[in-house]
Structure formats: structure tokens, C-alpha cells
Amino acid sequence: MKILIANPGSTSYKCKLYDITDLPTRQTGIKILFQATVERIGDKEGIYSYNFERDEKKLLKLEIPDYTFAINLTLESIKEKILIEEINAVGFKTVHAKGVSGCVELTDDVLKAMEDYRFLAPVHTDVYITAISVFKKLLNNTPLIGLFETHFHKNIPPEAYLYGIPYEYFEKYGIRKYGFHGASHRFIGIKAKELFGAEKVISCHLGGSSSVCAIKDGLSIDTSMGMSPQSGLLQAKRVGDLDPFALLYLMKKENLTIEEVGNILMSKGGIYGISGISGDFRDIEEGMLKGNKRAELAFKTFAYYVKRYIGEYLAILNSADCIAFTAGAGQNSALLRKEILSNMEDLGIVIDEEKNNLNPKEGLISHKSSKIKIAIIPANEEYIVANEVKNFLENK
């Protein structure tokens, strides 16, 4: 079965074409036939790279005016070796939709449900709806399937997902914690069990968009993001946790509209808001080396938030077997991992500085004296989406 996984971004588009011969438990029976990245969509100096299985990567620089052009570019490349008609489905790591979760066909009703919750995740929703609409035109006979990020968190208990608002608003509008990064956290739970026999896992997905998840027996039992991806940890430019009355106070003092304050929370907050220079940890760490105090403050604030959530989940899980770091900053920043896990020795968490500084692609970075394993596990969200799409097609 051939499944194309589409991963749209605001100015980029990535895709992988999987061939899944059976349902793998250890990533056997699955291979990537084709993968591509389109960058700088809408720019005259766009970048397109792609390669087939076992082939060298090809790199092209050309104008990429819009999403239709970008997606069609990748489909034309696929045609060099594979018939488009052989693609059984296109899968998407969709984010949020009113009353919709799980793995579903992206019908007009589902797209309407995504629109209904657009306010909660506008950047994510807009790019996915755009990409899905393009595929509906270009591959109108191919099923389009979405695995919603909220699905992995469906087993979180009510005491963990309810907010302290009048219960009628939960009943009328579904205001509650949903959680995101579901495919990433689910993969970390599977991989930590496979590699280390871990049943209780604290998964730290850290990057431009970040969240922490408590996993027990392969199921999410709590997570840091709430009803929207704007809450929880500081994000690159999104605010993270914030006292609602601090927000009301700000709106009153600055005479801000809902739209204006929404823009501040989504594009001027987080790591960027505190540092004033960037939401990218590479820039933050470079700024710290140059003595930028606000960059250092942003770095330490983010690390403190992560440490706090780890502490919460240690209590909820009654300790943990493994703390796993994944995504861009989680996998690549030894300095960030060290800052997060410093002074946690009495909890049985001891990082091995030498292993940590080596920055392994995958593996343990905990000291031999650490009671809780500390690991780096590369993210592989597409792998989860591909398997779920396969299951959906076989059981529909």
C-alpha cells in the first residue's frame, strides 16, 4: 500500500511517499519511496529538493508562486518513477476541528469543523485547509485522510482536561484541554518502550512548537497544551501559559481588540517576546554567547517551564521510567537539556554531561547513577500518520 504523507507549513511543504506492506511494530515492513521539501513558497528564489529511495538528492532553485505549484511540483517528480494512480491515499497530520478527532476522511463537513475551530489554531488550520484544497483539485479520486493531533490525548481523564469555568461552557462549546503533538508523543511512547522497556514516559517535544506529555502504558494521561496550541510551554512566538486576568488587564490598559491581542499572543510572545531577537533556539544560544541578557532570560524561562511540567508529570505518573527529548531543540541542544535537568538528582534524574554533549542522534544520555533513563529519540510523526491511514483504509 502506497501512502503519501503531506506536511504543509506556512511557507514550506514537505512530503514522504511510504510503501507499507504490513503493520509494523518496529518500523519493519515500511519504506520511504520518495521524499521532497519545497521551501520559500511565494518567493522568486524558492528551493526544491527531492529524492527517490536509494537515489541521490536533487536540488533545484526556482520561483514557487503558490501552494498549487509546490504540490504539483512534487507530484510531477513522483511520476518520474511511480504512477500517481498507485497512491492509495494522502495523509495529513491535521491539528484541530470542532467535534472531530481520530483518523478520518477529510470531507467537506470535516473541513467545516476545522474552520469552526480556526480561531484556536489559525496558522496551522489555514495551511492545512489550503493544502487539502489543492489535493482535492489535483488528485480528486484519491482519498484524503487526516489524523488529528488531539486523538492521542483522548484518554486524558476529566480531572486533567476540565477548566475551572462554569460547566455549561464545557457542555455548550467544548471548552477543555485537548492537547497536540499527538503523533510525536505517541511515537516517543512506542519507541521508548521498544528501546528501554519504558512504561512510564515523559515526552518532551521541544522546538518552534513545544509540549510535554505524560505517557503510561502507551497512552497519554496528561499534556501541557490545552484547548489551543497557544498554551502550555513558551512557543517560538506563541505565549504559552498566561493568567487570564493579566490578559484582560493588558487589553483594558492598551485598549486592545480581540484580533489585536490574538496577534500579540500568536506572533509577538513566547521566546521571541522575552528575548526580543528570535524564537529560534539557535539564535537564542548564539545571543547568549554574545552576552545578550534577554536571550539568556528567554532560554532560562523556557527551561524552567519544561522542568515544571516534568515535575508535575513525575507526580502524576508516580515517578517515570524514561524522560525523552525530541524535535528540533530537544534533539539538538545539549545546553537546553542540561539546563532543564539540572538540580534534579534527588529525584533520581542525573544527566551524563559527556554523553549529552556528544548529542547522539538516538540513545541514552543519562548517567549510570540515574534512576530514571534520559534519552534522545528522533521525532517520526509521519510514521504514525502513515500507519493510521493504512488502518483506516483497511477498516472503512
N, C-alpha and C positions, 0 to 999 in steps of 0.2 A: 504494500500500500504506500503510495507517494502522497505526502502531505507537505504543503508549502506553509511555513510559519512566517507571517508578516509582522514586522516590528516597526511601526511608524513613530517618528519623533517630530518635533516642531519644524526643523529644517533638514531632517535626515530620514532615510528609510533603509532598513536592513531586512534581509530575508534569508531563510535557510530552507532548502528542499530536502526533506527526510524520506528515506525508504525504510519502512518499519515492517519487518517480516513476521515478528511476533511481539507480544507484550513483554518487554524486558524488565528484569528486576535489577540487573547490574549493568545496564546500558549495553547489553548484548542484543543482537538482532536488530540494531538500529544503525544507520549510517547516513552521513550527510552527502547527498549527491551534488549539491550546488549551494553556494552562498555568495551573497553580494551586499555591498554597502554603497549607498548613494548619499553624498554629503553636499551641503550648501544648496539645497533646493530653493529655487527662486533667484539664484545667483548666476551671473555670466561666467564665473570661474568655478563651476561645480566639479566635484571629484566622484568618479565611479570606479569601484574595484570589484572584481568577481573572480571566482574560480570554481571549476568542477572538481569532483573527487580525484585526488592524486595529481591534479594539474597545478602548474604554477599560477600564481595570482596575476591577473591582468589589471592594469591601471590606466584609466582614461581621464583626461581633463576636458570638459565641455560645458556648454551652457545647459543648465537644467531648470527650465522655466517654471515647472509646477509639478504637483504630485502625480498627475496623469502621465506626464513624460517620464518621471522617475520610475514608476511601477512598470510602465510599458517597456522601458529600457531593460529591466531585469527579466521580463518575460521573453523579450526577443533574444536575450542571451541564453536563456534556458532552451529555447528552440534549436540552438546550435547542435544539441545532442539528445534532447528529450522532447517528446511530443507533449504539447500542452494538455491534450486530451487524456494523458496518463495521470495527471494530477487529480487525486480523488477529492481533495478539499483544501481550502485555505484557512489556516487557523490564526486567531488573534488573541493576544493577552489583554483582553478588554478590562476596563477599570471599574466602572460603576454604572448601575442602572436601577431605577426605581422598581422594586418588587421582583427583580431578576437576579439570579445568581447561578452558579454552576456552569456547565458546559452546554451551550445552546446554539441553535441555528440563528444567524443574525437576520431575522425577518424585519419587515418594516415596523412591526409592533415593538420589537426589542430595540431598534434604533430610536423609536419614540421614547421608550423608557430611559434610554441613555440621555436623550435630550432633556427629559424631565429632571434628571439629576445633574445636568450640565453645570449648574451654579456651584456644585460642590467640588468639581474637578474639571474646570473649563479647558485648561491647556490639554490635558490628556484626552478628554472627550472629543474635542474639536479635531485633533489629528487622526483619531481612530475613525470617527464618522467620515472624515474626508477620504481616508484610505479605503474604508469599506465601500463607500460610494463609487470609487474608481474601479475597484474589483468587480462590483456589480455590473459595470458597463463593459469591462474588458473580458471578464470570464463569467458571462451571465448564466452558463449551465453548470458551473462548479459550486458546490455548497460552500458557504462562508460560515465558519463556526467560531464562536468566542468562548474562551474560558475566563470568567470574571475573577479578578484578583481577590474579591471578597469571599470566594467559595471556600477556601482552605480554613477560614475562620468561623465556619458555620456552627462548630461545636462549642464555641465560647459560651459559658453559662450566663444567664440573665444578670446575675450579680456583678459580672465583669463587663457586660455590654450596656447596661442601663445608665442613663444620666439622671441627676437629681432634679428633674423638671417635672411638671405635672404629667402624670401617667397618660393623660388623654392625648398629649402631643406625640408620645411614642405610638399610641394606637392610631391616631389620625394621619401622621406624617412619616412614621418610621424613623423618628429621631433617636438614634442609638449608635453605639460603636459598631463598625463593620470590619475595619482592618483592611490592609492592602499588602502588596508584595507577596501575595499568596503562593504563586508558583515558585518564587525564590525560596521562601521559607519551607515550603513542602519539600523541595529538592534537598535542602540542607538537612532536614529531618531524616529523609531516606538515606542520604549519604553518610551522615554521622552514625546512623545505626549500622550501615554496611561496613564502614571503616573501623569503627571503635566500639561497636555494640552498645552505643548510647541510646537509652530510652528517654531520658530527660535532657532536653537540649535547649539552650538559649541561643537563638539565631540572631546575629547582628548584621543586618543588611545596611551597609554604610556607604554613601556616595552622594551624588547630587540630590537623590531622594533616599531617605533613610528610615528604617524602622527596626524595632527589636520584637522578637516573638518568643513566647514560652511554648515549647512543644513537649507533649507527653504521649508516649506510645504512638508516635506518628501523627498526632492531632494537635492543632493549635488550641491552647486553652486561654491565652490572652495575648494581646499585641498592643504596641504603642500608638499606632494610628487609630483614629476614631471614625466619625461619620464621614470625614473627608480626609484626603491625603495631606491636608494643611496642618494637621495636629500631630502631637507626639514630639519626636526629636526635632531640633532645628533642621531645616532643609537648606539646600543651597541658597534659595531666595524666599522660601516659604517660612512662615513664622514659627510653626511648632506650637507647643503648649503655651497658652496665654490666659490669664484671668479675664473672664468675660466683662467684668466691670472696669478693668483697666482699658479695655477696648471701648466701652461705652463712654468712659471719661474722655478718652482721646477724641472720639467722634464729636463730643459736645464742645471740647476746647478748640478743636480745629475746624468745627462746623463741616464735617465730612459727610458725604453721601454714602450709601451702601456700596455703590460702584467704586467710589474713590478709596474707601477703606479696604475693599476687596483687592484692589490693585496694590495697595501697600502691603497687605498680608501675603500676597502671592508673588510679588516681584521685587519688593524692596526690603524684605525681612530676612530672617534666618542668618546664616553665616555671612552673607553679603551685608545685611543690615547692621550687624555688630562690627564687622571688620571695615566696612566702607570701601573695600577694594575688590572683593571677589567672593563667589560662592563655591569656588573650586579649591579643594584642599591642597592641590599642588601650588597654587598661588598663595594660599594662606601660609604654608610651611616656608615658602620662599620669602614671604614678607616677614615671618618670624626671624629668619636668619639675618635679615637686614635690620632687625630691631624694632619692627612695627608692633607697638603695644596693643593696638586694637585687633590686629591679626592674631596675636597671642591670646587675647581675651576671647575672641570668637572660637579659637581652637579649644581652649580650656572649657568654655561654656558647653560646647558640643560634647566633649568628652565626659563632662560632669553629668549631662543628661543621659548619656548612654550608660554610665556607671549606675546612675539612679534606677534606671529601668532594669538593669541586670540584678540589682539588689532586690527590687520588687519581685522579680520572677524567681529568684532563689528562694524567697519566702513562699511564693505560691506553689512552686514545684517541690518544696522541702529539700533544697539543695539541687544539684544538677550533675549529670554525667559529663557534659561537654558544653563549652561556650565556643561557638563557631563564628568566624568573621568571613563575610562575603561581600561582593560588589566592589566597585572601584576603589574607594578609600579603605574599606575593610580588608581587602586582599593585598593592597599595595603600600599602605602606610604603616611602617613599623613604629614610627613615632606616635601615631594615633593609638594603636593597640596598646603600647606601653603606658601611655597617659591614662587610658580608660581603666586598665587593670592594675594600676599602681596602688599600693597600700591595701591589698585585699588578701594578704597572706593568712590572716586569722580566719578567713572564710574558706581556706583551702585552695586559693587561687594564686598560683605562682607562675609567672611567665619566665621563660628561659630567654634571656636577652640575646644570647648568641644565636639561637635558633630563630628568634624573632627578627633579628637584623639581617639574617640570610634571606628573609622574605620568600620562603618556598611557595611554589605555585599551589601545592596542596600538601597538607600534613600537619603534624603536631608542632606547636611552639611552646608547650608547657614544660616547666622544669620537672625533673624526676620526683621532686618532693611535693608537687602539686596534686592535691586530692581530686581536683576537677580538671579534666583534659581541656586544653585550649588548642583550637585548630583553625587553620585557614582552609576553606573549601570554596573553590571557584563556583560562581553562580552558573546555573544552566536552566533558565526558565523555559527556553524553547523546547527542551527535552520533555518537561512536564506537559506543556501545551500539546505537543505532538502526540503523546500517549493518550491524553484525554480526548483529543479529536478522534483518534483511531477508535477508542472505546465508544464514543458517541455514534460514529458511523456504523459500527458493528451491532449496536443495540437499538438503533432508531426504528 
